[in-house]
Each structure stands twice: as C-alpha cells, then as structure tokens.
Amino acid sequence: MPLHPDIARLTDRIIARSRSSRGDYLDRIAAAADKGVARGHLGCSGQAHAYAAMGDDKPTLVAEKAPNLGIVTSYNDMLSAHQPFETFPALVKDAARAAGGTAQVAGGVPAMCDGVTQGTAGMELSLFSRDVIAMATGVALSHNTYDAALYLGVCDKIVPGLVIAAATFGHIPGIFVPAGPMTSGISNDEKAKVRQRYATGEADRAELMQAEMAAYHGPGTCTFYGTANTNQMLMEFMGLHLPGASFVPPGSPLREALTRAAATRALAITAQGNAYTPLGEVLDERAFVNGMVGLMATGGSTNLVLHLPAMARAAGVLLTLDDFAAVSDIVPQMAKVYPNGLADVNHFAAAGGLPYMIGELLDAGLLHEDVRTVAGDGLRRYRQEPKLRDGALVWEDLAGGSLNERILRPVSDPFATSGGLKKLSGNLGTGVMKVSAVAPERHLVEAPARVFESQEAVKAAFRNGEFTSDTVVVVRFQGPAANGMPELHSLTPTLAVLQDRGLKVALVTDGRMSGASGKVPAAIHVSPEAAKGGPLAHLADGDVIRVDAVAGTLDVTDPAALTRPAATPDLSANGHGSGRELFALFRQGVTDATDGASVLY
C-alpha cells in the first residue's frame, strides 16, 4: 500500500527540520563505528579488569573474535514490572554462549514507579529519573567492552531513558527486552469505582486496599494501558523489540524463548556479522513517525508527548507538538483499552493486539514499512506473532481479523476517526489534552476558575464542599522547573466525582497526568509554566476559562486578567526531602515541557 500522503508530508517536514542535527548525529556514530571493536582498544590491564570475574568465558573474551553483549537492567524486586528481570541475565548469558558469544551485565539503572509515589514528595523525582536512567546507562556502556546491548526495562521513565542512552551509543546495535504484563486481576472499572467511593468517604481504607491488591497482584506490568504498556507498544512500532514480544506474560515458556532469541539476534547484528544494525540508524525520522502513529491508534499515554521529543533529540530528530497533532488528525483510534475502555492489555493482546494493528495500519498506508528494525525485513515482520511449535520459536501471520471488535477494530471501522490527542493553544499557553476517554459533550468547558498551587489544596476544597458549580480547576506551579512536574493522577477520582454529580469540570495545569488519566478533560503540560512567568501565574479565582478541545484552544476570556502581577509562591519546600535536594540543578536547567522537559537535550 502506498504511504498516506499526509504521513509522507509530515515525515518530509521532520526530515527537513532535522537535517542539520541528524546529519551531525550520524557523522558521530559513524566515526565511533569506524574505530572497530571497542574493547580491542583497551590496554591489557583494562581488559583484565573487565574479564576478571567471567570464569569460563574469559578465553572467548580475550580472543576478541566473538561479540560480547552488554546487559543494562532495571531489575528490582519492589516493582512488579521489573521483578521478572532477576532471571534474565542468566538466560541471556546461556543463549549467548550457545551462539558462540558472551554477555555481561554492564550495569543497573533505577526504576521508580509513579503508582507507588503518587501524591507524595517522591513523585517530584519521577520525571527527572528518566534523564538519570539515561546517564546511568551511559556510565554502564562507557567501559566500551560491548559489541551490542540488551536493554531490560518496562515502565514509565525507564524505557525513554534507556532509548536516550541507546541513541547516544547509537553505533552499537541494541534490542529492548520486555518482561510482559501480569495476569488480569479485578477489572479496572471496578477498581476505579472503589477509588471514587473512597474519595467521597463511602468506602474505608480496608476496602480500598483490598481492591488495589486484587488489581496489582503478581509479577509483570500493570495491565491497564498507561505509560508502561504504551512504552511496550512503542518499542514494537519503532522496531526495537523482537516482533510480538510486548505482551507475553512473565514466567511463560514463550517469554523465556523470546528473551533467548533477543540475545541470539543481538549477536547476529553486531559489526562482526553480516547484518550490522547500529541502533542509531534504526532510530530515524520514520521510526519516530511510526511511534507517533502507534500512540494515536492505541490511545496511548500523554506522557509520551514528553518522552518522544526527548528520545528523538538524542538521535538528532526534532519533534514538535504540531507533529503529534498532525498524526492525531490522520490516524484513527483502533483500540479501547482501560482507561479508554473496560478491557486490559491481556484482553487486547488476545483480540489480536499489536500484530493486528500494525498489519492494518501498514495496509492503510499509515506506517512506514521500509524502516530498519532489530528483526530485519522492515516493519512487515511485526504483523506476525511469536509461537512455540514443538519447542521451537517461530513467527506466524495472524489468522483472520480482530477477535473482539469491542476492544480492537479495523482501520475501516475505528472507534474514532482521530487519534484522540489535541494540541491546545491560546492566551494561557500551549498544552495537550487526551480526549480518547473523554465524552464528546465534555470536550468544551467554559467556567470560572478555582486556582490552586498543590493537589492537596484541591482535595481539601473538595472535602470542604467548596465545588458546587461548574469549575475549571487550575493547578499551577507543577511544571518541571517548579517541582519536577509530578503526575496529578490522585486528582482523577476527586474530579470524576464532581463530574458524576452533573457539574462541568476541567483541569488546567502545567503539570502532567498519569498515563491512565481518563474521563475528566485535562489541559496538561501547559507551557510556558507558571514558575517561568507563564500565563497561569496571573490567574485568580473567578476568571472565566474556556477549554475547547474541539477548536484546540485554551484561553481566559478576559485577557486583562493576564496583566495582573504574577503570583510568587514559596517553592522552597520543593527543594528538600525524599531526595529532592539532589535534583536542584535539574530544576534549574530543565527545558520546557514542549521540548521534552529534559536536562540533557
């Protein structure tokens, strides 16, 4: 199928915009590749240090004739999504030896969970952890003893941080290795109802705890379609996973086979072989367009609107909010997975999942097929699903269409004709709204503002019964320079209760919402942020605000409100406790949300 002309034009615009930076990047990784096997340039003492603990693998490493894999892992056993990685290094090393190579754990990276830190001071480290992960990966790979890398990570900031580092070391091949989702627990809809009942005092903490433990109950990624599972989708659409790897449960024979296959394939695509695939060449403009298409087609997390530009800049590719808006206008929403529907990712995968979606989008000309991927043969490999046949791993074409059109629909009959992400611009700045889970009658809200400077203050006003009419809740000084841009997901149950009471409610913030943000209209990532003198700093209670996701506008109806002196709250409390002291330089040097909220690029 010929490429859709709008996708082709968008890609051409990104290529033209990125020509200088991408060219410089490709020159750098080519120069690094020209130096040959990196560990061959180490002195004997350096090599002895690197191989000292490698036992029977020492002779192979010293000979330098076989490729050596570096494993970067986000393993910890406090987070369900990363606990399965405990056993992966042994599998990888065994598979590498069987293929004539070697593997070493290059280093570990931190992996924090927004679900654990929601509403706490720790959330103010969360977004910055992405750049820490990138830097930690850089340290791990800086020993220059690896011919390819396997990146073991899943959740919100971990995958974007690993991609940034993988791009930085783009002269070496790399494959991303997921752990898979936990088995389904209680329905996400049931869990959400208990959360709302708890917010109104109708459920006690024991009932809430019981519901949460029934939802998050075992190893693997949380099963709703938040940022973690959006990351997994992205890795397939961008050709960084082996095909069909994303949503295979941990602890299964197929999961083990895919992990072993990732090691074998990584050895095959090093510079020592005949299929050299430097990751920096995989991460080109077309790959990032494919990633944005996947984001819109699946109704994925708004957090990727922050992460994708930062990831792309590491590879010399320049993305803007206009690119996301353009893709959203072109690409239909094909999936309904919680919070956009009642199904979870296991149900989505059973209905046909990513192989079905990629095949449909390729056939509609909405994806670039002629891209480099870690699997080879372009993106068409990713319309296949992995199977075990007589103990052997094979990939097979899907048989038939979607197995459940309440979850997954074809391009010709989507849930919505657009991707569900809207850019909002006006006299209050620029932000985004995820509308895929918001009822159409709530896409426009015009109401007086209540202005707050913390989510705790919003909850206190709710408990005091202060919300009795239509309201636009403004929560400002939540941007990256103010306090690290924590998610405000804990506001979702509170605002949903007001909405269910018949009020028109919207949220406007320079902070961010969870990848699981749902039915309440929320204008988020508003830039410039209040801490940098952005328009939100000038608002006061009673200012009438119009949030219009139909027209794509975000305005205070009386522009005179913006002539008031900017509020100057005391942000000193954001500078200490829970490790926040260590991130002062990040808050001072971070870019705007529209540029990826990064201290690196």
C-alpha positions as MATLAB code, in Angstrom:
seq = 'MPLHPDIARLTDRIIARSRSSRGDYLDRIAAAADKGVARGHLGCSGQAHAYAAMGDDKPTLVAEKAPNLGIVTSYNDMLSAHQPFETFPALVKDAARAAGGTAQVAGGVPAMCDGVTQGTAGMELSLFSRDVIAMATGVALSHNTYDAALYLGVCDKIVPGLVIAAATFGHIPGIFVPAGPMTSGISNDEKAKVRQRYATGEADRAELMQAEMAAYHGPGTCTFYGTANTNQMLMEFMGLHLPGASFVPPGSPLREALTRAAATRALAITAQGNAYTPLGEVLDERAFVNGMVGLMATGGSTNLVLHLPAMARAAGVLLTLDDFAAVSDIVPQMAKVYPNGLADVNHFAAAGGLPYMIGELLDAGLLHEDVRTVAGDGLRRYRQEPKLRDGALVWEDLAGGSLNERILRPVSDPFATSGGLKKLSGNLGTGVMKVSAVAPERHLVEAPARVFESQEAVKAAFRNGEFTSDTVVVVRFQGPAANGMPELHSLTPTLAVLQDRGLKVALVTDGRMSGASGKVPAAIHVSPEAAKGGPLAHLADGDVIRVDAVAGTLDVTDPAALTRPAATPDLSANGHGSGRELFALFRQGVTDATDGASVLY';
ca = [
       0.000    0.000    0.000;
       1.427    3.450   -0.896;
       2.238    5.661    2.062;
      -0.587    8.002    3.044;
       0.261   11.411    1.524;
      -0.262   13.244    4.828;
       2.120   10.866    6.618;
       4.627   11.341    3.801;
       4.379   15.147    4.030;
       4.724   15.102    7.815;
       7.795   12.870    7.587;
       9.353   15.145    4.988;
       8.814   18.154    7.284;
      10.528   16.386   10.180;
      13.423   15.310    7.939;
      13.880   18.873    6.677;
      13.698   20.348   10.185;
      16.198   17.779   11.489;
      18.632   17.784    8.574;
      21.487   19.521   10.364;
      21.148   17.849   13.773;
      20.501   14.403   12.296;
      23.439   14.745    9.931;
      25.774   15.678   12.781;
      24.479   12.730   14.799;
      25.007   10.214   12.008;
      28.542   11.528   11.466;
      29.321   10.989   15.159;
      28.090    7.419   15.321;
      29.794    6.550   12.032;
      33.091    7.833   13.418;
      32.598    5.716   16.553;
      31.810    2.637   14.449;
      34.924    3.149   12.315;
      37.104    2.552   15.370;
      36.135   -1.118   15.298;
      35.601   -3.437   18.263;
      35.855   -1.064   21.203;
      37.396   -3.448   23.714;
      40.261   -4.052   21.286;
      41.447   -0.536   22.133;
      41.649   -1.232   25.860;
      45.015   -1.887   27.430;
      45.789   -5.295   28.844;
      45.158   -4.090   32.386;
      41.797   -2.651   31.365;
      40.758   -5.871   29.704;
      41.921   -7.918   32.666;
      39.732   -5.793   34.943;
      36.746   -6.242   32.614;
      37.116  -10.032   32.344;
      38.328  -10.916   35.848;
      35.047  -12.367   37.097;
      33.944  -14.047   33.846;
      35.114  -17.608   34.564;
      34.903  -19.919   31.561;
      34.033  -17.012   29.265;
      37.475  -15.433   29.695;
      39.177  -17.145   26.752;
      36.386  -16.095   24.391;
      36.558  -12.502   25.608;
      40.348  -12.316   25.347;
      40.309  -13.717   21.811;
      38.054  -10.832   20.696;
      36.697  -12.903   17.817;
      33.169  -13.331   19.166;
      30.779  -10.485   20.019;
      30.115   -9.511   23.624;
      26.693   -8.299   24.779;
      26.238   -5.671   27.455;
      23.102   -6.086   29.560;
      21.606   -2.941   31.073;
      18.929   -3.923   33.550;
      16.292   -2.103   35.579;
      15.763   -5.124   37.832;
      14.441   -4.639   41.317;
      12.002   -6.790   43.248;
       9.927   -3.956   44.704;
       8.245   -3.229   41.374;
       6.182   -5.973   39.788;
       7.077   -4.946   36.228;
      10.810   -5.290   36.839;
      10.945   -8.254   39.207;
      10.960  -10.802   36.322;
      14.267   -9.358   35.095;
      16.015  -11.092   38.007;
      16.436  -14.243   35.920;
      17.050  -12.648   32.516;
      20.856  -12.188   32.688;
      21.402  -15.913   33.228;
      19.140  -16.714   30.260;
      20.931  -14.173   28.082;
      24.397  -15.454   29.027;
      23.378  -19.037   28.342;
      21.877  -18.097   24.945;
      24.961  -16.050   24.061;
      27.312  -18.946   24.824;
      25.177  -21.288   22.732;
      25.533  -18.862   19.824;
      29.301  -18.548   20.266;
      29.308  -15.183   22.032;
      29.437  -13.778   25.547;
      27.344  -11.467   27.688;
      27.976   -9.358   30.771;
      25.732   -7.235   32.969;
      27.026   -3.788   32.101;
      25.104   -2.024   34.839;
      21.809   -1.354   36.504;
      19.542    1.665   36.317;
      16.986    2.918   38.827;
      13.350    2.121   38.180;
      10.764    4.036   40.131;
       7.006    3.659   39.955;
       4.611    6.568   39.697;
       1.922    4.276   41.081;
       3.856    3.966   44.355;
       4.836    7.638   44.626;
       1.528    9.220   43.527;
       0.665   12.156   45.771;
       3.991   12.030   47.647;
       7.198   14.065   47.507;
       8.866   11.196   45.680;
       6.787   11.984   42.593;
       8.865   15.140   42.169;
      11.828   12.931   41.230;
       9.885   10.804   38.791;
      10.221   12.719   35.524;
      13.848   13.589   36.242;
      14.568    9.897   36.786;
      14.314    9.462   33.012;
      17.433   11.547   32.465;
      19.164    9.864   35.413;
      18.461    6.490   33.785;
      19.961    7.746   30.527;
      23.074    8.935   32.340;
      23.362    5.719   34.368;
      23.151    3.712   31.144;
      25.843    5.933   29.684;
      28.094    5.101   32.621;
      27.394    1.378   32.178;
      28.266    1.411   28.481;
      31.224    3.770   28.830;
      33.552    0.855   29.568;
      33.490    0.215   25.800;
      33.645   -3.542   26.091;
      30.387   -4.323   24.263;
      29.527   -5.002   20.646;
      25.764   -4.793   21.230;
      23.456   -4.139   24.156;
      20.261   -5.597   25.550;
      18.102   -3.055   27.370;
      15.894   -4.590   30.058;
      13.191   -2.129   31.048;
       9.456   -1.594   31.017;
       7.876    1.268   32.880;
       7.209    4.960   32.605;
      10.605    6.678   32.587;
      12.775    3.620   32.247;
      12.232    2.860   28.563;
      12.541    6.510   27.439;
      15.742    6.888   29.480;
      17.160    3.704   28.005;
      16.272    4.856   24.478;
      18.020    8.191   25.031;
      21.178    6.350   26.104;
      20.872    3.750   23.345;
      20.731    6.594   20.824;
      23.781    8.192   22.416;
      25.642    4.901   21.896;
      23.945    4.552   18.524;
      26.946    2.995   16.803;
      26.305   -0.292   18.595;
      23.228   -2.431   17.960;
      20.683   -2.879   20.708;
      17.457   -4.745   21.403;
      14.884   -3.846   24.026;
      13.702   -6.797   26.090;
      10.347   -6.567   27.933;
       9.113   -8.586   30.893;
       5.415   -8.758   29.960;
       2.152   -7.964   31.764;
       0.863   -9.557   34.942;
      -2.216  -11.730   34.619;
      -5.569   -9.953   34.828;
      -6.958   -9.121   38.257;
     -10.197   -7.357   39.101;
     -11.447   -5.106   36.338;
     -10.006   -1.631   36.104;
     -13.545   -0.233   36.053;
     -14.326   -1.898   39.379;
     -11.079   -0.588   40.870;
     -11.879    2.960   39.679;
     -15.324    2.813   41.284;
     -13.825    1.854   44.646;
     -11.347    4.750   44.359;
     -14.193    7.193   43.749;
     -16.185    5.773   46.676;
     -13.118    6.203   48.874;
     -12.765    9.834   47.739;
     -16.317   10.553   48.940;
     -15.910    8.636   52.202;
     -18.277    5.835   51.138;
     -15.505    3.200   51.246;
     -12.955    2.768   54.014;
      -9.226    2.194   53.611;
      -9.576   -1.562   54.136;
     -11.943   -1.848   51.154;
      -9.682    0.352   49.044;
      -6.630   -1.718   49.964;
      -8.436   -4.945   49.117;
      -9.380   -3.619   45.677;
      -5.888   -2.329   44.924;
      -4.251   -5.597   45.974;
      -6.675   -7.515   43.752;
      -5.687   -5.320   40.809;
      -1.904   -5.327   41.381;
      -1.364   -8.898   42.443;
       1.676  -10.519   40.805;
       4.818  -10.172   38.681;
       4.606   -8.177   35.480;
       3.459   -4.831   34.181;
       0.204   -3.313   35.440;
      -2.488   -4.363   32.991;
      -4.118   -1.002   32.254;
      -2.962    0.910   29.193;
      -0.884    3.543   30.923;
       2.632    4.744   30.207;
       4.347    1.398   30.861;
       2.322   -0.523   28.310;
       2.387    2.424   25.911;
       6.186    2.136   26.073;
       5.954   -1.522   25.094;
       3.736   -0.684   22.146;
       6.188    1.997   21.103;
       9.141   -0.389   21.074;
       7.328   -2.633   18.593;
       6.112    0.166   16.330;
       9.664    1.560   16.282;
      11.250   -1.834   15.592;
      13.221   -2.106   18.837;
      11.604   -5.277   20.223;
      11.519   -8.638   18.571;
       8.098   -8.907   16.879;
       5.224   -9.652   19.233;
       7.353   -9.511   22.376;
       5.446   -6.814   24.263;
       2.512   -8.569   25.880;
       3.720  -12.118   26.537;
       3.351  -12.822   30.294;
       6.417  -13.310   32.513;
       7.314  -16.807   33.610;
       5.917  -18.443   30.472;
       7.903  -20.665   28.093;
       7.249  -18.201   25.261;
       8.612  -15.324   27.334;
      11.815  -17.289   28.006;
      12.154  -18.210   24.336;
      11.799  -14.567   23.278;
      14.446  -13.490   25.799;
      16.876  -16.093   24.500;
      16.065  -15.093   20.919;
      16.803  -11.453   21.718;
      20.305  -12.409   22.850;
      20.917  -14.532   19.755;
      19.641  -11.820   17.437;
      21.716   -9.125   19.145;
      24.856  -11.171   18.491;
      23.865  -11.548   14.833;
      23.522   -7.817   14.183;
      26.888   -6.680   15.551;
      29.624   -5.267   13.342;
      31.361   -8.667   13.417;
      28.483  -10.253   11.483;
      26.795   -9.744    8.127;
      23.696   -7.896    9.373;
      25.224   -4.932   11.209;
      22.365   -2.799   12.514;
      23.550    0.178   14.560;
      20.682    1.391   16.704;
      21.216    4.991   15.664;
      20.202    4.056   12.127;
      17.051    2.320   13.379;
      16.088    5.471   15.283;
      15.473    7.664   12.248;
      12.664   10.108   11.431;
      10.432    7.366   10.024;
      10.726    5.302   13.195;
       9.558    8.226   15.302;
       6.646    8.879   12.948;
       5.696    5.215   13.298;
       5.877    5.614   17.071;
       3.510    8.595   16.986;
       1.124    6.647   14.751;
       1.080    3.807   17.283;
       0.465    6.269   20.110;
      -2.614    7.679   18.389;
      -4.011    4.397   17.069;
      -3.915    2.847   20.547;
      -4.993    5.921   22.544;
      -1.745    5.785   24.495;
      -0.332    7.782   27.375;
       0.114   11.551   27.248;
       3.456   11.069   28.986;
       4.897   10.010   25.633;
       4.255   13.541   24.359;
       7.029   14.492   26.796;
       9.242   11.490   26.202;
       9.221   11.107   22.420;
      10.707   14.572   21.731;
      13.454   13.917   24.290;
      14.163   10.473   22.813;
      14.188   11.877   19.291;
      16.589   14.716   20.120;
      19.104   12.153   21.352;
      19.127   10.783   17.780;
      19.206   14.217   16.150;
      15.494   14.202   15.253;
      13.391   17.260   16.132;
       9.723   16.686   17.021;
       7.134   19.329   17.917;
       3.636   19.318   19.373;
       2.356   20.154   15.903;
       3.695   16.782   14.722;
       1.636   14.956   17.345;
      -1.448   16.985   16.454;
      -0.967   16.244   12.756;
      -0.647   12.493   13.364;
      -3.706   12.553   15.629;
      -5.746   14.158   12.849;
      -4.688   11.475   10.351;
      -4.709    8.245   12.390;
      -7.914    6.619   13.685;
      -8.269    5.210   17.180;
      -8.463    1.443   16.745;
      -8.310    0.230   20.361;
     -10.290    0.665   23.547;
      -8.193   -0.440   26.495;
      -8.629    0.922   30.013;
      -8.850    3.884   30.715;
     -10.374    4.315   27.253;
     -12.452    1.138   27.639;
     -13.054   -1.751   30.006;
     -10.531   -4.243   28.578;
      -6.951   -4.619   29.806;
      -3.809   -5.324   27.774;
      -4.223   -9.079   28.111;
      -7.672   -8.834   26.524;
      -6.202   -6.513   23.882;
      -3.438   -8.998   23.048;
      -5.935  -11.870   22.865;
      -8.057   -9.889   20.387;
      -5.092   -9.591   18.006;
      -3.038   -6.936   19.727;
      -0.112   -5.165   18.136;
       0.429   -7.596   15.222;
      -3.152   -6.968   14.082;
      -2.861   -3.204   14.491;
       0.476   -2.955   12.703;
      -0.845   -5.049    9.826;
      -3.964   -2.913    9.500;
      -2.022    0.338    9.615;
       0.516   -0.915    7.076;
      -2.280   -1.936    4.721;
      -3.804    1.545    5.093;
      -0.500    3.248    4.286;
      -0.319    4.843    7.721;
       3.041    3.352    8.710;
       6.468    3.397    7.092;
       7.195   -0.222    6.158;
      10.667    0.356    4.702;
      12.406    1.006    8.008;
      15.355   -0.658    9.701;
      14.378   -2.782   12.680;
      16.264   -5.071   15.027;
      14.446   -8.030   13.471;
      15.318   -7.088    9.882;
      12.989   -7.139    6.847;
      11.251   -3.880    7.683;
       8.119   -3.397    9.739;
       6.210   -6.178    7.978;
       7.805   -8.675   10.390;
       5.831   -7.002   13.166;
       2.484   -8.072   11.773;
       3.427  -11.606   12.814;
       3.038  -13.163   16.268;
       5.504  -15.450   18.041;
       4.572  -19.061   18.740;
       6.251  -22.124   20.191;
       5.981  -25.089   17.819;
       7.499  -28.334   19.144;
       9.646  -26.251   21.454;
      10.951  -24.002   18.662;
      10.228  -20.277   18.447;
       8.571  -19.290   15.170;
       6.670  -16.261   13.885;
       3.375  -16.750   12.079;
       0.917  -14.474   10.318;
      -2.263  -13.722   12.229;
      -5.268  -15.693   11.058;
      -8.291  -13.507   10.313;
      -9.283  -10.153   11.767;
      -9.903   -8.847   15.257;
     -11.288  -11.445   17.631;
     -13.155   -8.822   19.665;
     -14.283   -5.622   17.981;
     -15.368   -4.143   21.315;
     -11.626   -3.904   22.032;
      -9.894   -3.767   18.665;
     -11.294   -2.567   15.355;
     -10.008   -2.272   11.795;
      -8.877    0.998   10.250;
     -12.027    0.962    8.117;
     -14.330    0.941   11.178;
     -12.457    2.573   14.075;
     -13.729    3.740   17.433;
     -12.888    7.304   16.381;
     -11.584    8.848   13.187;
      -8.778   10.657   15.004;
      -6.149    9.605   17.495;
      -7.606   11.380   20.489;
      -4.793   13.800   21.302;
      -5.396   17.511   20.907;
      -2.934   20.359   20.996;
      -4.405   23.357   22.831;
      -3.108   26.893   22.247;
      -4.297   30.282   23.365;
      -3.563   33.165   25.663;
      -2.908   30.712   28.526;
      -0.094   28.998   26.617;
       0.260   25.662   24.855;
      -0.736   22.288   26.214;
      -2.288   18.963   25.265;
      -5.433   17.024   26.102;
      -6.101   13.322   25.737;
      -9.724   13.181   24.622;
      -9.995    9.498   23.712;
     -11.549    8.659   27.100;
     -13.498   11.911   27.473;
     -17.154   12.001   26.408;
     -17.655   14.305   23.391;
     -20.060   16.575   25.289;
     -17.209   17.345   27.707;
     -14.682   18.422   25.082;
     -15.627   22.067   25.684;
     -15.831   23.508   29.188;
     -16.169   27.222   29.935;
     -16.443   28.085   33.601;
     -14.983   30.221   36.413;
     -11.591   29.160   37.679;
     -10.546   27.930   41.102;
      -6.805   28.410   41.326;
      -4.613   26.140   43.445;
      -0.897   25.595   43.886;
      -0.978   21.978   45.037;
      -3.167   18.947   44.522;
      -3.559   18.647   48.289;
      -5.298   22.035   48.312;
      -7.746   20.809   45.658;
      -8.613   17.769   47.741;
      -9.088   19.927   50.848;
     -11.507   22.193   48.962;
     -13.404   19.108   47.806;
     -13.659   17.752   51.347;
     -14.949   21.146   52.492;
     -17.727   21.056   49.894;
     -16.447   24.107   48.013;
     -17.189   22.804   44.497;
     -20.893   23.390   43.894;
     -20.966   24.731   40.338;
     -19.190   24.304   37.017;
     -15.475   24.852   37.587;
     -12.155   24.909   35.780;
      -9.637   23.722   38.367;
      -6.252   25.350   37.770;
      -3.284   23.687   39.487;
      -0.182   25.722   38.741;
       3.484   25.682   39.766;
       3.553   21.969   38.908;
       5.938   22.223   35.940;
       9.442   20.752   35.692;
      11.226   23.918   36.884;
       8.865   24.388   39.826;
       8.868   20.932   41.367;
       9.852   18.334   38.773;
       6.408   18.050   37.139;
       4.766   15.324   39.241;
       1.737   13.485   37.957;
      -1.539   14.730   39.410;
      -3.273   11.405   38.945;
      -4.574   11.399   42.511;
      -6.922   14.232   41.475;
      -8.721   11.995   38.980;
     -11.141   10.332   41.461;
     -11.984   13.699   43.058;
     -12.723   15.462   39.775;
     -14.576   12.413   38.441;
     -16.921   12.562   41.448;
     -17.744   16.211   40.668;
     -18.351   15.309   37.054;
     -20.629   12.422   38.039;
     -22.628   14.879   40.161;
     -23.550   16.700   36.968;
     -21.019   19.518   37.077;
     -18.931   20.591   34.132;
     -15.343   20.244   35.306;
     -11.949   20.601   33.641;
      -8.367   20.633   34.868;
      -5.749   23.082   33.596;
      -2.183   22.569   34.790;
       1.460   22.980   33.909;
       1.936   19.571   35.495;
       1.142   16.214   33.998;
      -1.411   13.478   34.470;
      -0.936    9.752   34.610;
      -0.836    7.605   31.534;
      -4.076    6.255   32.993;
      -5.785    9.666   33.111;
      -9.341    9.187   31.993;
     -12.736   10.749   31.646;
     -12.144   14.246   33.072;
     -10.999   16.795   30.436;
      -7.494   17.915   31.392;
      -5.322   20.514   29.654;
      -1.871   19.442   30.785;
       1.816   20.262   30.159;
       0.812   23.939   29.783;
       3.865   25.923   28.690;
       5.453   28.251   29.497;
       4.978   27.051   33.051;
       3.950   29.336   35.907;
       7.360   29.137   37.583;
       8.882   30.708   34.477;
       6.325   33.520   34.387;
       3.805   31.702   32.201;
       0.223   32.947   31.909;
      -1.137   30.583   34.579;
       0.808   32.608   37.158;
      -1.512   35.585   36.535;
      -4.859   33.864   37.068;
      -7.160   34.345   40.047;
     -10.332   32.677   41.341;
     -13.316   33.639   39.223;
     -11.500   34.218   35.937;
     -13.574   32.555   33.242;
     -11.544   29.967   31.332;
     -12.518   28.259   28.099;
     -11.017   24.816   27.484;
     -12.015   23.813   23.961;
     -10.698   20.516   22.631;
     -12.876   20.876   19.540;
     -11.267   24.116   18.364;
      -7.952   23.337   20.079;
      -7.918   26.493   22.225;
      -7.074   27.359   25.829;
      -7.968   30.882   26.916;
      -9.012   33.146   29.741;
     -11.971   35.022   28.267;
     -10.866   38.386   29.689;
      -7.259   38.962   28.585;
      -6.971   41.769   31.147;
      -6.550   39.035   33.763;
      -3.084   38.427   32.353;
      -1.969   41.970   33.234;
      -2.065   41.188   36.963;
       1.274   40.726   38.715;
       2.392   37.086   38.566;
       1.931   35.041   41.709;
       5.185   34.300   43.521;
       4.633   31.320   45.810;
       7.278   29.994   48.152;
       8.663   26.912   46.402;
      11.434   26.282   48.906;
       9.669   23.236   50.338;
      10.109   21.520   46.978;
      13.870   21.580   47.459;
      14.289   19.024   50.222;
      13.023   15.682   51.451;
      12.789   12.361   49.580;
      15.976   13.172   47.724;
      14.746   16.407   46.178;
      17.919   18.141   47.369;
      19.868   16.128   44.805;
      17.869   17.497   41.884;
      18.259   21.261   42.311;
      20.411   21.515   39.176;
      17.753   19.637   37.228;
      15.034   22.084   38.251;
      17.262   24.988   37.293;
      18.301   23.643   33.891;
      15.273   21.748   32.610;
      13.712   22.624   29.256;
      10.011   23.380   28.767;
       7.510   20.532   28.551;
       7.020   21.292   24.856;
      10.696   20.387   24.331;
      10.593   17.189   26.367;
      11.311   18.583   29.870;
      14.902   17.369   29.753;
      18.216   18.437   31.233;
      20.109   16.541   28.509;
      18.842   17.935   25.198;
];
